[in-house]
């Protein structure tokens, strides 16, 4: 009964727009006090902050965030969009496809979905509208392309899941590579289909010289991606060490592009610290709430109860995925992972499913939550950056949501889409 009451309190606090970390922390604290008393609850606080935030693997999060800020400050994302537009310009809907490809390119050197959506909205939405694209297609493609950063490594959400689920950070990151690329391909197909339906004008081809210059424009981000992901794949470095190399490489791009001013460096560091503190606060709060759940023994009770059902495991997993889909409509993606994975993962493993594959499915579903009402963060960011009504963005995202759901089904039915690359890792 106490678990139900504390969970309801948590949901109420989140609906009241209390910051996620504080909502989780307060709920966990009150739960611990109810179970162990005041002295027992505060004894937990003597251990949890250090044990939760002192893991070496957590260092990858601020380093990858810093890398993303450096890449943004270098102007590389603008170059990605321009280069992609030149290379696919002759295809109908080419500018929209270029926005998706630029989103995938930025995702490959950052883990920030909202940053990708905001920057793409500034650089590409206006251009698409000027070319005659419908506002729905222009904004829907950008908001959806921004979600790719949640899956294509280095993804902050995947790192967060790996730490929460205690899986290998490197393997979890690389497990997102094929599903992320598959998602990018599906989003490009959706843009093309919508263009054929009259939402985009006929395209214009570029000369061979322009295409060669466009390829050169892709090199900095491409080399940085290969450097970071290749080092992890071949076992040369850990994910944390690769993040440090990536941050240094992104700084190098800033210097080469002559964007490395003191103001840009300061803004990048401040943005990194702000985001990292928020994530660390959620991690500490989640450990407090998780300790409360452990004290109540709710997780083994759920596993035993579900195990007694005369239901095929696949049907239970479908139910779990649907629950995550609904949660994504109303809750922050990190909060969903922090609160649910400690409870659902033991059940998933008891049913015989791979925890890394489950993480990929969870993040894929979380991507959908970024563009669905009422709390689709990428949709809000795109609407604000492009100055186009929010309802237009949500409407434009509908065909892309259908494509995203198709990718979820494919990865669910064919787990090797997620597990193939990790099995090839060296080291």
N, C-alpha and C positions, 0 to 999 in steps of 0.2 A: 504493500500500500504506500509506503514512504517513497518508493521509486516512482510510482505513478504521480504522486503529489509534486515531487521535486522536478520531474519531467514537465509537468504542466506549468510549474513556475518558470522553468527555463523557456518554454515556448511563449509564455506571456511576456517575459522580459524581452525576447527577440522581437515579438510583434510590436512592442512599445518602442522599438528602435534603440534599445540599450546596446552599446557596443558589444559585439559578440564575445570578446574575451571576458568582459566584466559580467555579462549574463551567465556564461558558463561557470566562472569562478564563484560568483555569489550562490548559484544553485548548488554547486559542489560543496561549498563551505557549509551551507545550511544543512545539506544532507549528511555530511560528516558529523556535524554537531548533534543531529538527531540520532545518529547511529552510535557514535563513540563519545559524545559529550564534548564540552568545550576544550578540556585539556587534551583529549585524544585528537581532536581536529587540529589544534595548533601544533601538536607533536608532529603531525604529518607535514606541516609547513616548514619544519626545520630541515626536511630532507628533499621534498619535491622540487623546489625551485632550482636547486643545483643539479639534481639527477635528471630533471626534464630538459634543462637548457644547456647542460654541460657536455653534451655528446659531440664528438669531433665531426660526425657526419652532418650536423646542423650548420657547420661553417659553409657548406655549399650554398645554402640559401642566400645569405647576404652577398656572397661573391657572385652568384649568378644574377642577382638583382643589380649589383654594381655594373656587371657586364652589360645588362640591358640598358641601363641609364647611359653608359658610355656610347653604346651603339646608337641610341636615340639622339644623343648630343652631336654625334659625328655626322648626322644627316644621311646615314647609310640607307635608312628605310625609304627616303625619298628617291634615292638612286635605284633601289630595288624596284619600286613602282614604275619609274620611267623606263628602266631597262626591260622589265617584263612587258610593258605596253608595246615597246618597239618589237620585241621578239614574237608576240602573239597578236600583233595589231591587225593582221589581215583576217583573223577569225572573227566571225560575227559575235559581238559581245566581248571583243578582245580586251577592252579597257577594264571591264568587270572581272574577266579572268585574270588580268594582270594584277588587280587589287587582291584577289585570292592568293595568287602566287607570291605577291609581295608580303602578304600576311604569313604565308608558310615560310618565306625566307626570314622574316623577322622572328618568327617562332623558333627558328633553328639557332638563334643566337640570343634568345631571351626566354623568360618564362612568364611574361606579363601580358595577359589577354587584354586588359583595359588599356594599357599603353599602346598596344598595337592598334586597337580599334580607334582610339582617339587620334593617333597620328595618321592612320589611313583615311579617317574621315576628313581631316584637314587637307590631305594631299590628293585624294582621289574622288571623293564624293562630288565635290563641285565640278571637277573635270568631267565626270560622267554625265551630270545633269546638263552641262554646257553642250556636250556632244549629242544630246537628245535621249539619253537614258531616262526611263521612268524613275521618279524619286524612290519608289518602292524597291526597285532592283538595285539602284545605286546604294541606298542605305542598308538594305538587307544583306547584300553581298559583303559589305565592309564589316558590319557587326558580326556576321558569321565567320568571316576570315579571321577576325581577331581571336576567336575561340581556339584557333589552331595552336596558340601558344600554351594552352592547357595540356596538350598531348605531345606535340613534337618536342623531343629533348633539345635543350635542358628545360624541363617544365618544373616550376616551383610546386605546383599541385602534386605532381608525381613524386617529387622529393618528400613533400609533406606526408603523402600516403605511405611511402616506404618507411619513413621514420615511425609513423604511427603504427603500421602493421609489422614493423621489425623485419622487413624484407631487405634484400640487397639494393642499395640506392642505385648502383650502376646498372644492375639487371633490370630494375623497374624503369629507369629512364629509357634504356634501349628498347624495352618492350613496347614503348609508345611510338617507336619510329614508323613501323609499317602501318598501324592503325591511323597515325597522324597523316601520313602521306596519302593513305586511302581516303581519309576524310577530305583532304585538299582536292583530290581528283574528283570526288563526288560533288563538292561545292562548285568546281569549274564546270562540270556537266550541267548542274542546275542553272548556272549563269547562261550557258549556251542554249539550253532549252527555253529559258525565259526570253532570251534574245530572239530566238526563232518565232516566239509568240508575239513579237512586235514591241517588246519593251526596250529594245536597243537598236540603234541604227546600223546600217551597213558599215563594215570596217574599212580601214585604209592600210594598204601594205607599206612597208618601209624598205629602203634600199639595203643592199648587202653591206655597204659601209656603215650604215646606222646600226645594223644588227651586230656587226663586229664590235663597235664601240659599246653596244649594250652588254655584250658578253663580258667585256672588260669591266663594266660597272658592277657586274655580279661577283667578280672575283674576291673582293675583300670579305664579304659576308660568307661566301662559299668556303674560302680558306679557313676562316675562323670556325665555322661549323665542323669542317673536317678535322681541324686541330683538336677541338674539344671532344666531339663524339668519337673520333678515331682513337684518341688516347685512352678513353674508357673502354671501347670495344676491344682493342688489342691488349688490354691489361697493362698498359704502360703506366697509367696513373689511376688513382682512385677518383671518384666523382668530385670530391672536394678539391683535390689537386688540379683536376681538369678545369674546375671553376676558377681557380686562381690563374691558371694559364689563359683562360678565356677572358677574364677581366683585364689582364695585361695586354692581350691581343686587341681587345676593343679600345683600350687606351691608345694603342699604336695606331688604330684606324682614325681616332680623333686627331692625333698629331699629324698624320699624313694628310688628312682633309683640312688641316689648319683650323680646327674647332676647339682645340685644347686650351681655352682661356681659363683664368682663375675662377671666373664666375660659373662657367660650365662645369668645372671640376667640383666647385663647392655645391652647386645644385645637385649634381649626381650623387655626391656623398650624403648630403642631407636627405635626398629622396630615398637612398638606400637604407640609411639608419631608420627613417620613419617607417618604411615598409617592414624592415626586419624586426623592429621592436613590436609592431603589431602582430606579426607572425609568432614571435617568441612568446608574447603574452597569451596568444591562443593555445600554444603548446603547453605552457605551464598550467593554464586554466583547465585544459583537457585532461592533464594528468591528475589534477585535483578531482575532477568529476569522475575520471576512471577509477581512482582509488575508492571513491564512494560506491561505485557500482561493484567493485571487487569486494568491499565490506558486506554488501547486501547479497552477494553471490547470485546476482540476477543473470549473469552470462551463462554459467553452467545450467541454471534452471531453464533458460530459453533453449539451449542446445538439447537438453534432455526432453523438453516438451515437444519440440519440433521433431526430434528423432523418433518420437513415439507415433507420429502421424503416419498413416498408411497412404503416403503421397509420393510420387516419383520425385527424386531430387531435382530434376530439371524444372519441374513445375514450381518447386519452392524457390529456386533461383530466379525464375521469371517473376514471381511475386516480389522478391527482394529488389529486382531491377525496377519494377513499377513503383515501389515505395521510394526508391532513390530518385526516380523521375519526378514524382510529386513533390518530394522534399526540395528539389532544385527550383521549383516554382517560387518557393517562399523563403529559403534560407541561403546564406552564404556558403559557397562550396567548401571552404576550409572548415567551417563549423560543422557541416554535414559529415566530413571525414573524421574530424576530431571526436564527434559525439557517437557516431554509429559504428565505425570500424571496430572498436574494442568489443562491441557486442556481436556484430554480424560475422566478423572474420572467423572466430572459433566455429560458428555454425557452418560457414562455407567450407572450412577445412574438414569438418566432421562429415560433410556430404561428399568429400573426395575431390574438391575443386582446388585449383592452384591459386594461392593468394596473390601472386603477381598478375595473373590473368584477371582475377576479380577486381584488382585495383584499376586496371585498364578500362574495364567495363564501367566502373564507378565514375572515373574521370570523363569517359565519353558521354555518359548521361549528364554529368555536371556541366559539360560544354553546352548542352541543350538549355540548361537552366540560365545560362548567360544571355540568351536571346529570347526568353519567353516571359510574358507578363506573370505576376505584377512586378517582380524584382529583377528583371533581366538587365544586369549591370552594363553589359556591352551595348544594349539597345539605348540605355540612358546616355551613355558616353557618346555614342554615335549621333544621337539626336542633338545633344548639346553642342558638339563640335561642328556639326554640319548645319545647325539652325533649321532643321527640318522637324516637323511635329513627331512626337514619340509614337503616336498611333500609326503613322506612316512606316516607321522603322519596324514596328512589330508586325504589321501586315506584310511588309517586304520580306521579313525573315521566315514566313510560313513555309514557302517551298524549300528553303534551306533546312528547316527543321525536319521536314520529311526525309531529305537526304541524310541528315545526321542519324535519324532513327534507323535508316537502312544500314548504315555502318555499324551501329550498335548490334543489330540483328546478326550481321555477318560475323562480327568478332565473337558474339555469344555462341553462334552455331559452330564457328571454326576457331577454336582457341589458339591454334598454331599461328594465326595471323599476329597474335601478340607474343607468343612464346618462342617463335622461330629464331629471331635475332639473338635473344639472350643465350640460347643454347650454343651459339657460335662464338661467344665471347672468349677471348684469351685471358691468361693470367689467373 
